[in-house]
Amino acid sequence: MLHTIFIWLVFAGFAGAGLFNAIGPAAQQESFVRWGYPRWWCRTTGLLELATAALVAFPATQTAGLFCHSRATSKEPAAVLH
């Protein structure tokens, strides 16, 4: 039961962040530029987060979704600290 709740919370987090980044409001785009990424990179990040949410939603692909996302974002924290 707790595992199921955790999975759905992870799904909701990735789906929400993915939608927000994929829409790419001006303030979000400016944040990516400030971190040294191109303006359009927020949309790419959003699509990756939506793909991760889709993978996490299904039991057969949950591990792959979490692993792929962790590898794709391994350098993100360094960008936020600058």
C-alpha positions as CSV (number, residue, x, y, z in Angstrom):
1,M,0.0,0.0,0.0
2,L,2.7,2.5,1.0
3,H,4.7,1.5,-2.1
4,T,1.7,2.3,-4.3
5,I,1.2,5.7,-2.7
6,F,4.8,6.6,-3.1
7,I,4.7,5.6,-6.8
8,W,1.7,7.8,-7.5
9,L,3.3,10.7,-5.6
10,V,6.4,10.3,-7.8
11,F,4.2,10.1,-10.9
12,A,2.3,13.3,-9.9
13,G,5.6,15.1,-9.2
14,F,7.1,14.3,-12.6
15,A,3.9,14.9,-14.5
16,G,3.3,18.3,-12.8
17,A,6.9,19.4,-13.3
18,G,6.9,18.1,-16.8
19,L,3.8,20.0,-17.7
20,F,5.1,23.2,-16.2
21,N,8.5,22.9,-18.0
22,A,6.9,21.8,-21.3
23,I,4.6,24.9,-21.3
24,G,7.7,27.0,-20.6
25,P,6.4,30.3,-19.1
26,A,8.7,33.2,-19.6
27,A,10.0,33.2,-16.0
28,Q,10.8,29.5,-16.4
29,Q,12.7,30.1,-19.6
30,E,14.7,32.9,-18.0
31,S,15.7,30.6,-15.1
32,F,17.1,28.1,-17.6
33,V,19.0,30.9,-19.4
34,R,20.4,32.1,-16.0
35,W,21.6,28.5,-15.3
36,G,23.5,28.5,-18.6
37,Y,21.0,26.4,-20.7
38,P,19.4,27.5,-24.0
39,R,15.9,29.1,-23.7
40,W,14.2,26.1,-25.2
41,W,15.8,23.6,-22.8
42,C,12.9,23.9,-20.4
43,R,10.7,22.2,-23.0
44,T,13.2,19.3,-23.5
45,T,13.4,18.9,-19.7
46,G,9.6,18.9,-19.5
47,L,9.3,16.2,-22.2
48,L,11.8,14.1,-20.3
49,E,9.9,14.5,-17.1
50,L,6.6,13.6,-18.8
51,A,8.3,10.5,-20.3
52,T,9.6,9.6,-16.8
53,A,6.1,10.0,-15.4
54,A,4.7,7.7,-18.1
55,L,7.4,5.0,-17.3
56,V,6.8,5.3,-13.5
57,A,3.1,4.8,-14.0
58,F,3.4,1.2,-15.2
59,P,4.9,-1.5,-12.9
60,A,6.9,-3.1,-15.8
61,T,8.8,0.1,-16.5
62,Q,9.0,1.8,-13.1
63,T,12.6,1.0,-12.4
64,A,13.7,2.0,-15.9
65,G,11.9,5.3,-15.6
66,L,13.5,6.2,-12.3
67,F,17.0,5.1,-13.5
68,C,16.8,7.0,-16.8
69,H,15.6,10.2,-15.1
70,S,18.4,10.0,-12.4
71,R,21.0,9.6,-15.2
72,A,19.6,12.4,-17.3
73,T,19.5,14.9,-14.4
74,S,22.7,14.0,-12.6
75,K,24.3,17.4,-13.5
76,E,21.2,19.5,-12.7
77,P,22.0,20.2,-9.0
78,A,25.3,21.8,-10.0
79,A,23.5,24.2,-12.4
80,V,21.1,25.3,-9.6
81,L,23.9,26.2,-7.3
82,H,25.4,28.7,-9.6
